């Protein structure tokens, strides 16, 4: 495409006798382009479309999505468009976003600039970086409060990352999520790098906690903790956190369950192994680099940390845990109980808040949707339900029941009226009045013996 200055110069050179090839070499454009402008087939400042643009049918959708979320990644938008039938490339999408001005400007964002950035070399199989990601506004059905918790692990050399959702960030959930990340990565590196999280590092004493040291010895890895306020030391996992939030969490629907969400993050992280990298001048991918890291094998089972979560017993004497339901003895509906599970063990214990174990079950696979019931619990529940049956007539809801005297007295008290309760009434004895009336009648009768009239009492 020529600008007006170039088009004027091309016409001037043509009038001086220059050939089209010479003008094209002078202006740095193709001969066909110069010929089209000289013949009046093209207009300066207007780019000609050789074929219909593939983005034309999706411009409105892109504009709406980017207006709703100005920080939506173009890669995430490209994933959505491909599901809608868009056949264009990622590069054509980004070019259309820039050309058409589809992304609005966020005035609240201020990019950091002017800092020195150093590149830290990470040999293959040397380090795995871990970090918690607090994901805001989880779907309502998760019942996990204001934040969901995702443990991210990234291989420092290749950049392969995996994430595991956890119910909380305490030590047992950290160990369980860490084991899940390692098994998704395919092995153990020589060292693990963390920030100064309390479950890993004792900030008061300045050393790794004894509990996490035992877990690290179980997997055969050393622990490295970043200095304070030095998040760039684990920049690989920080970038993975950003990718997980933008490529997966930002577009997660409200009706997605935790197990389906875990499947989604696994799919996104596996798909991103196809990212292109260049090492020693050769083109490769993140997945190829990760497969060549030669990680050490994992232990057969996770570190046996004691996992404890609180659950509420349903009216059917069932307790939910990891997508399955387990029975408890009857008589505990609505009560809070503790579900205890030692990682690597196939047994589940359910105890009261006082610590009394009331049920023990074999652990079902997470998300299997199984109903695990003890036959004794079933028999006891049936006995309790049958024993509660009664032959009494049901309650008649349409019976007239006016306020009782106690309720009437309380209402009078609230209104500030004098009470009319029988206990507070003044008893008037009419016996003196009857005696006075009788005496008066007797006196009248005796003074007039011949009279038959008497004074009415």
FILOVEX-247546 format. One line per field, with one value per residue (C-alpha): residue in one letter; x, y, z. Coordinates in nm, 4 decimals. Layout:
N
code <- [A,...]
u <- [X,...]
v <- [Y,...]
w <- [Z,...]
//
This chain:
457
code <- [X,X,X,X,X,X,X,X,X,X,X,X,X,X,X,X,X,X,X,X,X,X,X,X,X,X,X,X,X,X,X,X,X,X,X,X,X,X,X,X,X,X,X,X,X,X,X,X,X,X,X,X,X,X,X,X,X,X,X,X,X,X,X,X,X,X,X,X,X,X,X,X,X,X,X,X,X,X,X,X,X,X,X,X,X,X,X,X,X,X,X,X,X,X,X,X,X,X,X,X,X,X,X,X,X,X,X,X,X,X,X,X,X,X,X,X,X,X,X,X,X,X,X,X,X,X,X,X,X,X,X,X,X,X,X,X,X,X,X,X,X,X,X,X,X,X,X,X,X,X,X,X,X,X,X,X,X,X,X,X,X,X,X,X,X,X,X,X,X,X,X,X,X,X,X,X,X,X,X,X,X,X,X,X,X,X,X,X,X,X,X,X,X,X,X,X,X,X,X,X,X,X,X,X,X,X,X,X,X,X,X,X,X,X,X,X,X,X,X,X,X,X,X,X,X,X,X,X,X,X,X,X,X,X,X,X,X,X,X,X,X,X,X,X,X,X,X,X,X,X,X,X,X,X,X,X,X,X,X,X,X,X,X,X,X,X,X,X,X,X,X,X,X,X,X,X,X,X,X,X,X,X,X,X,X,X,X,X,X,X,X,X,X,X,X,X,X,X,X,X,X,X,X,X,X,X,X,X,X,X,X,X,X,X,X,X,X,X,X,X,X,X,X,X,X,X,X,X,X,X,X,X,X,X,X,X,X,X,X,X,X,X,X,X,X,X,X,X,X,X,X,X,X,X,X,X,X,X,X,X,X,X,X,X,X,X,X,X,X,X,X,X,X,X,X,X,X,X,X,X,X,X,X,X,X,X,X,X,X,X,X,X,X,X,X,X,X,X,X,X,X,X,X,X,X,X,X,X,X,X,X,X,X,X,X,X,X,X,X,X,X,X,X,X,X,X,X,X,X,X,X,X,X,X,X,X,X,X,X,X,X,X,X,X,X,X,X,X,X,X,X,X,X,X,X,X,X]
u <- [0.0000,0.1352,0.0878,0.0012,0.3652,0.4844,0.2011,0.2876,0.6566,0.5742,0.3735,0.6525,0.9186,0.7003,0.6685,1.0463,1.0702,1.1472,1.0411,0.7982,1.0721,1.3003,1.0211,0.9412,1.3061,1.3297,1.0148,1.0638,0.7360,0.6287,0.6005,0.2360,0.1579,0.3270,0.1516,-0.1882,-0.1366,-0.0095,-0.3106,-0.5536,-0.6644,-0.5517,-0.6006,-0.3328,-0.4071,-0.6570,-0.5438,-0.7016,-0.8408,-0.7387,-0.9849,-1.2696,-1.1342,-1.2134,-1.2681,-1.5551,-1.8270,-1.6793,-1.6045,-1.9140,-1.8381,-1.4771,-1.5886,-1.8391,-1.5930,-1.3158,-1.5570,-1.6628,-1.3025,-1.0360,-0.7611,-0.8856,-0.5924,-0.6045,-0.5060,-0.8091,-1.0316,-0.8837,-0.9755,-1.3350,-1.3558,-1.2269,-1.5117,-1.7495,-1.6113,-1.3339,-1.0695,-0.8183,-0.4835,-0.3889,-0.1745,-0.4654,-0.6821,-0.4278,-0.3791,-0.7544,-0.7735,-0.5040,-0.6346,-0.9990,-0.9255,-1.1369,-0.9602,-1.0556,-0.7891,-0.7777,-0.6937,-0.6370,-0.3400,0.0127,0.2810,0.6080,0.9058,1.2664,1.3703,1.6746,1.5832,1.8301,1.7858,1.8569,1.9837,1.8130,1.9751,1.7450,1.5970,1.7419,1.4450,1.0677,0.8983,0.5770,0.3289,-0.0283,-0.2731,-0.5751,-0.8522,-1.1248,-1.5010,-1.5229,-1.8493,-2.1177,-2.1499,-1.7948,-1.8722,-1.5120,-1.5676,-1.4373,-1.1327,-1.0379,-0.6852,-0.4662,-0.1151,0.1002,0.4221,0.6527,0.9757,1.2267,1.4201,1.1403,0.8528,0.6066,0.3504,0.0660,-0.1905,-0.4019,-0.7054,-0.7135,-0.9722,-0.7316,-0.3631,-0.2821,0.0003,-0.1958,-0.3618,-0.0252,0.1330,-0.1600,-0.1630,0.2159,0.2042,-0.0625,0.1470,0.4569,0.2706,0.1310,0.4804,0.6170,0.8809,1.0934,1.3672,1.6709,1.5317,1.2014,1.1682,0.9006,0.8268,0.8124,0.4770,0.4151,0.3586,0.7075,0.9221,0.9330,0.9759,1.0492,1.3266,1.4485,1.4434,1.2266,0.9571,1.0142,0.6906,0.7749,1.1345,1.0004,0.7831,1.0771,1.2898,1.0099,1.0425,1.4213,1.4299,1.6040,1.4073,1.5057,1.3190,1.3188,1.4523,1.1932,1.0315,1.2172,0.9351,1.1412,1.3500,1.0572,0.9477,0.8698,0.5862,0.4702,0.4220,0.2432,0.0115,-0.0704,-0.1370,-0.3656,-0.5650,-0.6057,-0.6400,-0.8585,-0.9956,-1.1126,-1.3559,-1.4676,-1.8464,-2.0555,-2.1989,-1.8638,-1.7893,-1.4527,-1.3735,-1.4634,-1.2574,-0.9566,-1.0048,-1.0143,-0.6905,-0.5205,-0.6317,-0.5165,-0.1744,-0.1238,-0.2226,0.0299,0.3124,0.3006,0.4429,0.7412,1.0865,1.4311,1.7345,2.0801,1.9260,1.6981,1.3215,1.1573,0.8561,0.7980,0.6827,0.9962,1.2202,1.0268,1.0418,1.4189,1.4681,1.5097,1.3187,1.3666,1.0818,0.8217,0.7596,0.4829,0.2566,0.2245,0.3778,0.1412,0.0127,-0.3112,-0.5865,-0.8811,-1.1855,-1.5180,-1.8467,-2.2173,-2.4222,-2.7249,-3.0738,-2.9950,-2.6949,-2.4458,-2.1266,-1.9866,-1.6156,-1.4383,-1.7417,-1.8604,-2.0912,-2.0187,-2.2616,-2.2579,-2.4786,-2.8268,-2.8956,-2.6447,-2.8399,-2.7115,-2.4121,-2.0576,-1.8126,-1.4465,-1.3442,-0.9912,-0.7777,-0.4088,-0.2578,-0.1597,-0.3968,-0.7134,-0.9185,-1.1410,-1.2383,-1.5318,-1.5245,-1.7287,-1.5948,-1.5062,-1.2758,-1.4896,-1.4646,-1.8151,-1.7466,-1.4617,-1.4876,-1.2738,-1.1846,-1.3635,-1.1946,-1.2438,-1.5373,-1.6753,-2.0170,-2.0355,-2.2568,-2.0486,-2.2716,-2.1983,-2.4636,-2.4864,-2.5537,-2.8238,-2.9953,-2.9722,-3.1109,-3.4044,-3.4764,-3.4680,-3.6964,-3.9466,-3.9374,-4.0311,-4.3539,-4.6742,-5.0428,-5.1537,-5.3671,-5.1750,-5.1719,-5.4778,-5.3423,-5.6823,-5.7876,-5.8914,-5.6479,-5.6869,-5.4135,-5.3755,-5.4208,-5.0430,-5.0055,-5.2881,-5.1265,-4.7880,-4.9489,-5.1164,-4.7836,-4.6197,-4.8981,-4.8564,-5.2024,-5.2792,-5.2456,-5.5593,-5.3898,-5.5725,-5.2699,-5.2737,-5.6526,-5.7938,-6.0408,-6.3444,-6.5171,-6.8957,-6.9718,-6.9687,-7.2105,-7.4419,-7.4348,-7.5136,-7.8012,-7.9424,-7.9244,-8.0961,-8.3807,-8.4241,-8.4517,-8.7150,-8.9311,-8.9313,-9.0346,-9.3413,-9.4831,-9.8074,-9.6337,-9.5687,-9.3077,-8.9420,-8.6498,-8.4920,-8.1439]
v <- [0.0000,0.3419,0.6641,0.9855,1.1063,0.7844,0.7894,1.1502,1.0600,0.7543,0.9650,1.2242,0.9623,0.8021,1.1361,1.1667,0.8425,0.5960,0.2385,0.0695,-0.1658,0.1285,0.3080,-0.0121,-0.0551,0.3111,0.3065,-0.0482,-0.1929,-0.4621,-0.3811,-0.4889,-0.2501,0.0430,-0.0364,-0.0477,0.2968,0.4489,0.3104,0.4444,0.1011,0.1628,0.4565,0.5688,0.4815,0.2093,-0.1526,-0.3800,-0.7128,-0.9934,-1.2334,-1.1847,-1.1490,-1.4500,-1.2282,-1.0340,-1.2643,-1.2617,-0.8904,-0.8248,-1.1175,-1.0008,-0.6471,-0.7626,-0.9984,-0.7381,-0.4725,-0.7058,-0.7889,-0.5555,-0.7839,-1.0998,-1.2703,-1.2934,-1.6594,-1.7219,-1.5355,-1.7408,-2.0608,-1.9402,-1.8371,-2.1719,-2.3420,-2.1053,-2.1967,-1.9410,-2.0904,-1.8064,-1.8122,-1.6507,-1.3976,-1.2901,-1.2440,-1.0215,-0.8208,-0.7687,-0.6607,-0.3998,-0.2807,-0.2576,-0.1227,-0.3889,-0.3804,-0.0793,0.1020,0.0346,0.3636,0.2024,-0.0087,0.1233,-0.0982,-0.1170,-0.0083,0.0859,-0.2120,-0.4263,-0.7886,-1.0750,-1.4189,-1.7033,-2.0220,-2.3420,-2.6735,-2.9631,-3.1467,-2.9041,-2.7144,-2.7082,-2.3879,-2.3981,-2.1302,-2.0950,-1.9009,-1.7522,-1.7499,-1.4949,-1.5438,-1.9233,-2.0764,-2.0788,-2.4557,-2.5079,-2.3852,-2.2764,-1.9157,-1.6117,-1.7830,-2.1104,-2.2432,-2.3707,-2.5055,-2.4416,-2.6267,-2.5392,-2.6948,-2.4110,-2.5403,-2.6242,-2.4163,-2.7070,-2.6398,-2.8213,-2.7157,-2.8914,-2.7464,-2.7783,-2.7047,-2.4963,-2.4086,-2.5902,-2.8429,-3.1638,-3.0023,-2.8610,-3.2064,-3.3635,-3.0957,-3.1089,-3.4836,-3.4343,-3.1708,-3.3907,-3.6867,-3.4661,-3.3312,-3.6838,-3.6880,-3.5068,-3.2517,-3.2040,-2.8973,-2.7282,-2.3516,-2.1816,-1.8363,-1.7815,-1.9543,-2.0469,-2.4176,-2.4460,-2.1830,-2.0663,-1.6923,-1.6512,-1.9072,-1.8595,-2.2293,-2.4806,-2.6254,-2.9710,-3.1048,-2.9967,-3.1136,-3.4631,-3.4383,-3.3208,-3.6135,-3.8502,-3.7312,-3.6858,-3.3149,-3.0178,-2.7040,-2.3523,-2.0474,-1.7137,-1.4097,-1.1596,-0.9533,-1.1366,-1.2876,-1.2724,-1.5615,-1.7876,-1.6080,-1.9315,-2.0300,-1.6683,-1.6636,-1.9978,-1.8455,-1.5699,-1.8191,-2.0324,-1.7296,-1.5872,-1.9039,-2.1007,-1.9280,-1.6054,-1.7914,-2.0654,-2.0981,-2.0814,-2.4304,-2.6112,-2.8423,-2.8801,-3.2118,-3.0784,-2.7678,-2.9874,-3.1670,-2.8291,-2.7024,-3.0310,-2.9923,-2.6305,-2.7046,-3.0037,-2.7948,-2.5281,-2.7815,-2.7026,-2.3530,-2.2868,-2.2326,-2.1772,-2.3327,-2.3054,-2.1695,-2.4719,-2.4615,-2.6833,-2.6946,-2.6854,-3.0464,-3.1666,-2.9835,-3.1253,-3.4816,-3.4514,-3.3340,-3.6884,-3.6400,-3.8823,-4.1293,-4.0583,-4.2676,-4.5229,-4.3237,-3.9670,-3.8488,-3.9740,-3.6417,-3.6442,-3.4672,-3.3400,-3.1552,-3.0609,-3.1787,-3.1693,-3.4895,-3.5037,-3.6187,-3.9523,-4.0007,-3.9406,-3.7346,-3.6030,-3.6160,-3.5778,-3.6528,-3.9553,-4.0053,-4.2137,-4.3362,-4.2631,-4.3967,-4.2390,-3.9577,-3.7062,-3.5055,-3.1503,-3.2210,-3.1241,-3.4124,-3.4460,-3.6514,-3.7836,-3.9362,-4.0165,-3.9572,-4.2785,-4.4827,-4.6388,-4.5878,-4.2977,-4.2161,-4.0000,-3.8607,-3.6204,-3.2821,-3.4386,-3.6833,-3.9985,-4.2067,-4.3078,-4.4609,-4.6134,-4.6758,-4.7804,-4.4699,-4.4475,-4.2908,-3.9115,-3.8058,-4.1577,-4.0590,-4.3700,-4.4247,-4.6118,-4.7447,-4.9740,-5.2496,-5.1816,-4.8150,-4.9082,-5.1417,-4.8901,-4.6134,-4.8282,-4.9235,-4.5607,-4.4521,-4.7328,-4.6688,-4.3078,-4.4052,-4.3333,-4.4241,-4.0939,-3.8721,-3.6132,-3.2560,-3.0675,-2.7442,-2.5809,-2.6100,-2.2809,-2.1962,-1.8422,-1.6848,-1.8461,-1.6481,-1.6316,-1.4877,-1.2399,-1.1231,-1.0798,-0.8821,-0.6548,-0.6029,-0.5067,-0.2573,-0.1044,-0.2093,-0.3372,-0.7092,-0.9264,-1.2409,-1.4395,-1.4201,-1.0408,-0.9789,-0.8043,-1.0334,-0.8492,-1.0258,-0.9637,-1.1210,-0.7873,-0.6394,-0.9395,-0.9138,-0.5402,-0.5981,-0.8766,-0.6593,-0.3723,-0.6012,-0.7425,-0.3943,-0.2793,-0.5868,-0.5662,-0.1964,-0.2524,-0.5865,-0.5373,-0.4595,-0.7340,-0.5391,-0.5911,-0.3913,-0.5694,-0.6857]
w <- [0.0000,-0.0987,0.0902,-0.0891,-0.0912,-0.2532,-0.5083,-0.6101,-0.6407,-0.8511,-1.0977,-1.1139,-1.1834,-1.4464,-1.6271,-1.6216,-1.8148,-1.5345,-1.5885,-1.3534,-1.2323,-1.1519,-0.9654,-0.7699,-0.6688,-0.5716,-0.3564,-0.2210,-0.3484,-0.5893,-0.9596,-0.9734,-0.6895,-0.8647,-1.1932,-1.0196,-0.8643,-1.1895,-1.3758,-1.1147,-0.9924,-0.6348,-0.4016,-0.1536,0.2087,0.1195,0.1434,-0.1131,-0.0016,-0.2319,-0.0608,0.1881,0.5416,0.7598,1.0621,0.9017,1.0383,1.3893,1.4344,1.6465,1.8768,1.9178,1.9897,2.2538,2.4261,2.4358,2.5590,2.8397,2.9233,2.7798,2.9174,2.7464,2.5819,2.2039,2.2373,2.4587,2.2154,1.9318,2.1194,2.1514,1.7865,1.6676,1.8517,1.6708,1.3274,1.2752,1.0443,1.0536,1.2265,1.5542,1.3655,1.1441,1.4540,1.6294,1.3101,1.2852,1.6501,1.5895,1.2515,1.3510,1.6993,1.8681,2.2056,2.4203,2.6173,2.9923,3.1563,3.4968,3.3842,3.4079,3.2644,3.4536,3.2470,3.2873,3.4998,3.4376,3.3730,3.3922,3.2362,3.4796,3.3224,3.4422,3.3435,3.2474,3.5429,3.7941,3.9346,3.9688,4.0809,4.2871,4.3792,4.5025,4.2886,4.4671,4.2082,4.2919,4.2577,4.2165,4.0893,4.3619,4.3580,4.4811,4.8365,4.8876,4.9908,4.8107,4.6553,4.4959,4.5403,4.2564,4.3147,4.0105,3.9322,3.6403,3.5159,3.5096,3.2066,2.9641,3.0985,3.1138,3.3862,3.5535,3.8138,4.0773,4.2546,4.6336,4.8996,5.1082,5.1389,5.4631,5.4826,5.3976,5.0956,4.9871,4.9953,4.8129,4.5425,4.5114,4.4565,4.1899,4.0120,4.0171,3.8701,3.5949,3.5204,3.5041,3.7767,4.0331,3.9704,4.1919,4.3694,4.4429,4.4624,4.6740,4.7981,5.1723,5.2288,5.5945,5.5246,5.3720,5.5417,5.9028,5.8647,6.2348,6.2527,5.8981,5.8025,5.6225,5.8481,5.9899,5.8405,5.4886,5.5253,5.5895,5.2779,5.0656,5.1884,5.0895,4.7278,4.7374,4.6483,4.8037,4.8938,4.7889,4.9210,4.7413,4.9267,5.0467,4.7729,4.4979,4.2980,3.9780,4.1066,4.0181,3.7072,3.5191,3.7504,3.7769,3.4011,3.4250,3.6866,3.4423,3.1644,3.3819,3.4942,3.1441,2.9339,3.1741,3.4836,3.3180,3.0904,3.3331,3.3364,3.6551,3.6104,3.5970,3.8906,4.0591,3.8924,3.5479,3.6212,3.7030,3.3722,3.2006,3.3528,3.2629,2.9020,2.8791,3.0286,2.7963,2.4947,2.5878,2.5627,2.1914,2.2504,2.0246,2.1744,2.0243,2.1862,2.0314,1.7141,1.6718,1.6681,1.9298,2.1616,2.5365,2.5292,2.3518,2.5979,2.8937,2.7627,2.7421,3.1019,3.2441,3.5679,3.8543,3.9188,4.1847,4.4961,4.4684,4.7031,4.8223,5.1463,5.4207,5.5458,5.7463,5.5543,5.7606,5.6276,5.7864,5.6398,5.7381,5.7663,5.5364,5.6508,5.4808,5.7157,5.4343,5.4151,5.0861,5.0070,4.6703,4.4557,4.6585,4.9589,5.2671,5.5326,5.9064,6.1888,6.2180,6.4594,6.3177,6.0556,6.0316,6.2558,6.1586,6.1297,6.0356,5.7350,5.7864,5.5156,5.5249,5.1805,5.0112,5.2271,5.0904,5.4078,5.5075,5.8680,5.9770,6.3304,6.5380,6.6364,6.9730,6.7940,6.8179,6.5005,6.3928,6.0488,5.8471,5.4734,5.1802,4.9797,4.6455,4.3405,4.3342,4.1229,4.0823,4.2205,4.4371,4.7390,4.9983,5.2786,5.5696,5.6034,5.9766,5.9069,5.6581,5.9046,6.1868,5.9677,5.8553,6.2158,6.3258,6.0428,6.1044,6.4771,6.4207,6.2449,6.4424,6.4089,6.5536,6.3393,6.1489,6.2659,6.1461,6.0064,5.9611,6.3275,6.4904,6.7670,6.9047,7.1174,7.4577,7.7809,7.8195,7.4707,7.5338,7.8559,7.6875,7.4066,7.6613,7.8329,7.5059,7.4388,7.7846,7.8986,8.2479,8.2805,8.3143,8.4201,8.6887,8.9128,8.9042,8.9340,9.2464,9.4249,9.5667,9.8563,9.8345,10.1723,10.3647,10.1113,10.1443,10.5271,10.5184,10.2796,10.4976,10.8102,10.6310,10.5209,10.8674,11.0245,10.7791,10.8245,11.2038,11.2139,10.9961,11.0906,10.9031,10.5783,10.3292,10.1343,10.1860,10.0665,9.7745,9.8480]
//
